[in-house]
Each structure stands twice: as structure tokens, then as C-alpha cells.
Amino acid sequence: MTWKDSLPKKPRESLESLLLDAEQYESSYMDSENPTVGQIWVVMALMNQRLQKTEQLVRAQRKALKEMDIEIEVDKHLDEDLKESLKRY
């Protein structure tokens, strides 16, 4: 069993997804001085793209909610959810 196989299901699937996405850039990072580090940087760039897309979606959703005149304090709800979660631990 490899270290990846010993991961819990969700992190393992997430890792596998990232590595599959990174494979399309294999020729680039394999030409680097240290291909392993190159692969890590490619994966970080892919994760950053995903994060940026998520942030754009959140901004669009917040804008749509504001246009609907629905007042939602997202940060307040996040803080309350965090407090409740921490109380359980």
C-alpha cells in the first residue's frame, strides 16, 4: 500500500484529481531542474485557479443577493457556525 492509498477517501480523491489535472503539464515540469518541485508548483497554480473561480462565483452570488434586496450577513453566519463547531470539540 502506498502512502496515497492510506489517505482517507476524500483527500485521496482530491489528490488524484489534482495529479490528473497536472499531468497535462508534465512535459513542462519534467524539463525543470527538479521535476517533483515543478509538479508541486503546477498543482499549486491549478489550486489557485480553482480558488479564483470559487471567489468569482461567491462575488457573483453576493451581487445577485444584493440585487434581490435580500440582506444576508454571510460573515456573521460563518462566525456563528464556527463557534458552534468549536463548542462540539
N, C-alpha and C positions, 0 to 999 in steps of 0.2 A: 504494500500500500504506500503510495506517495504522500507527501505532506499535503498536497492539494486534495487528495481523496479523503483525508482525515478531517477536512473542514466541514462544518455544518452545511446543510444543503443550500441555503440561500447565499451565504458568502461564496461557496464553491461555484454556484451557478453564475453569480455576478463576476467572479474572476474569469471563468471560462468565457463568458460573453465579451469581456474586455480583451482577453487574449485573442479571441477570434477576430474582433474588430481590428486589433493591432497587426494581425497577420498581413493585411493588405499593404502595410508599410514595411514589411520585412526586408525588402531589398534595400531600403534606406537605412534602417538601423543596423543591418548586418554589415554595411560598409563603414560603420563608425569604428572608432578606436576600441570601444568596449560595447559590443552588441547588447549585452544584458542591460547596461545602463541606458543605452539608446532605446531599448524596448520600454523601459520604465518611463522615460520621458515621453515616448509616443502615447503610452497609456494615460499618463497624466494630462497630455494635451486632449486626448479623447474625453477624459472625465471632465475637463474644463469646458469642452464644447457642450457636453450634456448639462452641466451646471448652468451655463449661459442660456441654453434653450429653456431650462426649467424656470430660471429667473424671468425670462421674457414672457413665459406663459403666466407666471404669477402676476407680473405687472399688468398684462392684458386682462386677467380676471379681475384684479382690483379696479382697473379702469372701468370695466363693464359693470361692476357692482356699484361704483360711484355714480355712473350714468343712470343706473336704475334707482337712484336715491335710497339705496339700502345702506344703512350705517352699520358697518361691522368693524370692530376693533380686533383685527387679527392678532396683533401682538399681545393684547390683553388675554385673549383666549389661549394663546400659546403659553403664556406665563402661568395661567391657572392650571392648564393641563400638566405642565412641568411640575408645579407644586404638588398636585395630586399624585403624580407618578413617583415623586421623591418620597412622599409620605408612605407609600407602599413598601419602600425599601428601607 
